[in-house]
Amino acid sequence: MRIDKADGAKNGDTGTVKPARGHVHEHVLSYMRRGLMVGAFLPGQVMSLRKLAAGFGTSPMPVREVLSRLVAANALEETKGGSVRVPRLGPEKLSDLFAVREMLEGMATELAAKKVTPALISQLASLNKQLLVAIDKRDILNCLSYNQKFHFTVYEAADSEVLMPLIESLWLQFGPTMYMSLLIPSMPWNASDHQDILAALKDGNATAAKKGIVHDIRTTCKALLSVAGSQGIELPFAQGPELQFDY
């Protein structure tokens, strides 16, 4: 993972181009946010400034600034030793987050159902098809990525400037637990709720579409609570997959 060099001022007479500082910062922030929402970072995982900076091909400074912003947004937490890690969500926090998800994402889905277009249905069907292929192949990172894209495509169709930032804030906090939800044998992913949501959206049935989203959220919460200890969900390896997702 290396960032593209941005257009910028030339460095003296060397003719080399430096990436604009703001561009680097926003690129790192965008990538980190996407990684958290998708579930590419895991509960308990410590963020390494050196490794992240090397991956982005930049100095530690913009990475440190981004991590500080994510700590302020409750997406990451600072430990007593001064390092930054992905929080472990205990049962109470997890239940609270998913209860609020039901309300906000259910509302967004209802609004989206009233603004459905053939293009939206086609896009969602394509994303869900790719999700099903990823599930069949046990391609975990693409499962997580296409699932997030499916949900956000629905919510963005609501065209609400208020709901989307709130929903994104929730996904930043619970997103890292989604990796674990794929590893629970008793409750395997099958995207059946997505099929119900698609059918409801095609019919313009806002109530049924909301019901499908709420059931999807509730099922995932139930699965995660079944493996959440008092100290929260933490995978024993907690290193995180290589960040190869499309953002």
Stockholm file with secondary structure:
# STOCKHOLM 1.0

chainA/1-247         MRIDKADGAKNGDTGTVKPARGHVHEHVLSYMRRGLMVGAFLPGQVMSLRKLAAGFGTSPMPVREVLSRLVAANALEETKGGSVRVPRLGPEKLSDLFAVREMLEGMATELAAKKVTPALISQLASLNKQLLVAIDKRDILNCLSYNQKFHFTVYEAADSEVLMPLIESLWLQFGPTMYMSLLIPSMPWNASDHQDILAALKDGNATAAKKGIVHDIRTTCKALLSVAGSQGIELPFAQGPELQFDY
#=GR chainA/1-247 SS CCCCCCCCCBCTTSCCBCCCHHHHHHHHHHHHHHHHHHTCSCTTCBCCHHHHHHHHTSCHHHHHHHHHHHHHTTSSEECTTSCEECCCCCHHHHHHHHHHHHHHHHHHHHHHHTTCCHHHHHHHHHHHHHHHHHHHHTCHHHHHHHHHHHHHHHHHTTCCTTHHHHHHHHHHHHGGGHHHHTTCTTSCCCCHHHHHHHHHHHHTCHHHHHHHHHHHHHHHHHHHHTTCBTTBCCCSSCCCCCCCCCC
#=GC SS_cons         CCCCCCCCCBCTTSCCBCCCHHHHHHHHHHHHHHHHHHTCSCTTCBCCHHHHHHHHTSCHHHHHHHHHHHHHTTSSEECTTSCEECCCCCHHHHHHHHHHHHHHHHHHHHHHHTTCCHHHHHHHHHHHHHHHHHHHHTCHHHHHHHHHHHHHHHHHTTCCTTHHHHHHHHHHHHGGGHHHHTTCTTSCCCCHHHHHHHHHHHHTCHHHHHHHHHHHHHHHHHHHHTTCBTTBCCCSSCCCCCCCCCC
//
